Amino acid sequence: MSWTQILASATAAAIVLWPAITALVSWLATAKPAGESAVRPLYGEAMSDLQNVRLRLVRTGCLAQDQKNAIDVLTLALVDGSDK
């Protein structure tokens, strides 16, 4: 394989993969360094998710006292985490 063919193949591959390359570069540019903590999901999203879990347990008849206590603990942990 000649250098011209290698260069043509690399160019064709770059053109085909361009959307993926730009998405990767964009993601890398917005990613936080390992030392920084990115709190995701946000408090409201987390509480909404917990509410959905509780509702599912209620609808399936599986919300016993142990599960209520666990949801209370998670709720308090989310509230405590939002203060930081």
Long-range contacts (C-beta under 8 A, 24 or more apart in sequence): 39-81, 43-78, 43-81, 43-82, 46-78, 47-75, 47-78, 50-74, 50-75, 50-78
